[in-house]
C-alpha cells in the first residue's frame, strides 16, 4: 500500500453550549494539532446563513491559521466563486500568498454555500450560470499572472506576488471534473457531499487533463466525513451524532444541534432510516483499525494520493482525539522544512 497523505477540512461547527468564537478558536487549536501530527493540508469552508457553522469567510480565517503555523498548507475548501468578485478573490489570495509564500491553496466551487437568498445578497450579479463561473476561473488566471487588461490598459491584482496559490476545483460530479481537467487545475472530490460520486470521475479528470502554467500533472484528492473512536461505543456515538446532523441539514435545520443526550435517545423514523442508508457512503467511522482499512480502500478505489477528512462531534476532545488516532493509524509524520 502506497503512503497516503491526509489533510483536514474544518467547518468551524458551533456545537451545543458553545458560540461562534469558541468554534473558531477550536479551528485554530485544530490546525496547530494537525501540523504537529503530520497532516499535509488544512482547509476551511465557506457557509452562509447557518448559525451552526461559524466558517463564512475562509480567506479571512486563513490569515490567522497560517500565522499560527509554520509548514502545513492552508487553503479554502472552498471559496464559492460565484458569491464573489473574481478580481477581489485574486487580491485576497495574492495577499495571502505574499504573506505565506508556497503554503496557500485556493479550493473553489460553484455551489452557493447556503441558500440562494444569501448568495444573491453576497453577489447581486450572481447569475448561477456555469458559463459565468468558467469566466471567473479564466479571469483568476489572468489576475494571478498580471495578464488582465482592458482597452484602458493593464489591470493588476494587488499585491503582486512571486508565486501563485495552488488552485483546486471542488467537485461532486463529472461536470466539475471536466472543468478542472480542461483548466489544468487540481481536482478535489467532495465525497462528503455526494457519497455516490463514482470512481470514474477520476478517470474523466485524468483522461482529459490539459497541462497548464498552474499544474503540469493531474492532482486529485478526495474528502469524506471520518470519525475514529478509541472504543466501538465511542465510535458509534460519534456516528449517531453525524447521522442526526445530516438528517437535520437535509430538513433545512441549520441551527445549533441539541446536546448529545437528546441525540442519543433520538429514534430515527422509517424515512430517516432510508436517508441514513443513502448518506452512509459519505461517512467512515469506527475504531483505528476499521478506519485505517476503509481509508486505504477509499484511496485505492478512487486512485488518489491524498485524502481530506472532516469530522463533526458533540465533544471537542473526542474530535481532537479522532484526529490523533487517524494520524497514528495512517503513520503520519510531521513535516519540517
Residue pairs with C-beta under 8 A, 6 or more apart in sequence:
1 296
1 300
2 305
3 331
4 295
4 296
4 299
4 305
4 306
4 307
4 330
5 40
5 305
5 306
5 307
6 39
6 40
6 295
6 306
6 307
6 308
6 309
6 326
6 327
6 330
6 332
7 39
7 40
7 41
7 42
7 43
7 73
7 221
7 306
7 307
7 308
7 309
8 30
8 31
8 34
8 39
8 41
8 42
8 43
8 308
8 309
8 310
8 311
8 323
9 43
9 44
9 45
9 77
9 192
9 223
9 308
9 309
9 310
10 27
10 30
10 31
10 42
10 43
10 44
10 45
10 55
10 310
11 44
11 45
11 47
11 53
11 55
11 310
11 312
12 20
12 23
12 24
12 26
12 27
12 44
12 45
12 53
12 54
12 55
12 61
13 23
13 52
13 53
13 54
13 312
14 20
14 22
14 23
14 51
14 52
14 53
14 54
14 256
15 23
15 256
15 257
15 313
15 314
15 315
15 316
16 256
16 257
16 258
16 259
16 260
16 314
17 259
20 54
21 54
23 54
24 54
24 55
24 61
26 316
27 44
27 54
27 55
27 61
27 65
28 64
28 65
28 68
29 320
30 42
30 319
30 320
30 323
31 42
31 65
31 68
31 69
31 72
31 74
32 68
32 69
33 320
33 323
33 324
34 42
34 72
34 323
35 42
35 69
35 70
35 71
35 72
35 334
36 334
37 323
37 324
37 327
37 332
37 334
38 327
38 332
38 333
38 334
38 335
39 72
39 323
39 327
39 332
40 72
40 73
40 306
40 335
41 72
41 73
41 74
41 75
41 105
41 306
41 308
42 65
42 69
42 72
42 73
42 74
42 75
43 58
43 74
43 75
43 76
43 77
43 78
43 105
43 107
43 308
44 55
44 58
44 61
44 62
44 65
44 75
44 76
44 77
45 53
45 55
45 58
45 76
45 77
45 78
45 113
46 55
46 56
46 57
46 58
46 76
46 78
46 79
46 80
46 83
46 113
47 53
47 55
47 56
47 113
47 114
48 56
48 83
48 112
48 113
48 114
48 115
48 118
48 119
48 122
49 114
49 115
49 117
49 118
49 254
50 114
50 254
51 254
51 255
51 256
52 254
52 255
52 256
52 257
53 254
55 61
58 76
58 77
58 78
58 79
59 76
59 79
59 89
59 92
59 93
59 96
62 74
62 75
62 76
62 96
62 104
63 96
63 99
65 74
66 74
66 96
66 99
66 100
66 103
66 104
67 100
71 103
71 334
71 335
71 336
71 337
72 103
72 335
73 103
73 104
73 105
73 166
74 96
74 100
74 103
74 104
74 105
75 104
75 105
75 106
75 107
75 165
75 166
75 168
76 105
76 106
76 107
76 108
77 107
77 170
77 188
77 223
77 308
78 106
78 107
78 108
78 109
78 168
78 170
78 188
79 89
79 106
79 107
79 108
79 109
80 108
80 109
80 110
80 111
80 112
80 113
80 119
81 89
81 108
81 109
81 110
81 133
81 136
81 137
82 110
82 112
82 119
82 123
82 126
82 127
82 128
82 132
82 133
82 136
83 112
83 113
83 119
83 122
83 123
83 126
84 122
84 123
85 123
86 136
86 137
86 139
86 140
86 143
87 139
87 143
87 155
87 157
89 106
89 140
90 139
90 140
90 143
90 144
90 157
91 143
91 157
91 158
91 159
93 104
93 106
93 144
93 165
94 143
94 144
94 157
94 158
94 159
94 160
94 161
94 165
95 159
96 104
96 165
97 104
97 161
97 163
97 164
97 165
98 159
98 160
98 161
101 161
101 162
101 163
102 163
104 165
104 166
105 165
105 166
105 167
105 168
106 165
106 166
106 167
106 168
107 167
107 168
107 169
107 170
107 188
108 137
108 167
108 168
108 169
108 170
109 169
109 170
109 171
109 176
109 190
110 130
110 133
110 176
111 170
112 118
112 119
112 128
113 119
116 128
119 126
119 128
120 126
130 175
134 179
137 169
137 179
137 183
137 185
138 183
139 148
140 167
141 147
141 183
141 212
141 213
141 214
142 148
143 155
143 157
144 157
144 164
144 165
145 164
145 213
146 154
146 156
146 157
146 160
148 154
148 155
148 156
148 157
149 155
164 214
166 186
166 214
167 185
167 186
167 214
167 215
168 180
168 185
168 186
168 187
168 188
168 219
168 221
169 176
169 177
169 179
169 180
169 183
169 185
169 186
169 187
169 188
170 176
170 188
170 190
171 177
171 179
171 180
171 187
171 188
171 189
171 190
171 197
171 201
172 189
172 190
172 191
172 193
172 194
172 197
173 194
173 197
173 201
174 200
174 201
174 204
176 187
177 187
177 189
177 201
177 202
177 204
177 205
178 204
178 205
178 208
180 186
180 187
180 205
181 187
181 204
181 205
181 206
181 207
181 208
181 209
181 210
181 218
182 208
182 210
183 210
183 212
184 209
184 210
184 211
184 212
184 213
184 214
184 215
185 212
185 214
185 215
186 215
186 218
186 219
186 220
186 221
187 201
187 202
187 205
187 218
187 219
187 220
187 221
188 220
188 221
188 222
188 223
188 308
189 197
189 201
189 202
189 220
189 221
189 222
189 223
189 302
189 304
190 197
190 223
191 197
191 222
191 223
191 224
191 281
191 282
191 298
192 223
192 224
192 225
192 282
192 283
192 310
193 282
194 282
195 278
195 279
195 280
195 281
195 282
195 283
196 281
199 301
199 302
199 303
202 220
202 302
202 303
202 304
203 303
205 218
205 220
206 218
206 220
209 217
209 218
211 217
219 305
220 302
220 303
220 304
220 305
220 306
221 304
221 305
221 306
221 307
221 308
222 298
222 299
222 302
222 304
222 306
222 307
222 308
223 307
223 308
223 309
223 310
224 282
224 283
224 284
224 298
224 307
224 308
224 309
224 310
225 242
225 282
225 283
225 284
225 309
225 310
225 311
225 312
226 283
226 284
226 285
226 291
226 295
226 309
226 310
226 311
226 322
226 326
227 235
227 238
227 239
227 242
227 283
227 284
227 285
227 286
227 291
227 311
227 312
227 313
227 322
228 235
228 285
228 286
228 287
228 288
228 291
228 322
228 325
228 326
228 329
229 235
229 236
229 237
229 238
229 285
229 286
229 287
229 318
229 321
229 322
229 325
230 287
230 321
230 325
231 287
232 286
232 287
234 318
235 285
235 286
235 287
235 290
236 285
237 260
237 264
237 314
238 285
238 313
238 314
238 318
238 322
239 283
239 285
240 263
240 264
240 266
241 257
241 260
241 263
241 312
241 313
241 314
242 283
242 285
242 312
243 268
243 276
243 279
243 283
244 257
244 263
244 266
245 257
245 312
246 275
246 279
246 282
247 268
247 272
247 275
247 276
247 279
248 254
248 257
250 275
257 263
257 314
259 314
260 314
260 315
263 314
268 276
284 291
284 294
284 295
284 298
285 291
286 294
288 325
288 326
288 328
288 329
289 329
291 325
291 326
291 329
292 326
292 329
292 330
295 307
295 309
295 326
295 329
295 330
298 307
299 305
299 307
309 323
309 326
311 319
311 322
311 323
312 319
313 319
313 322
326 332
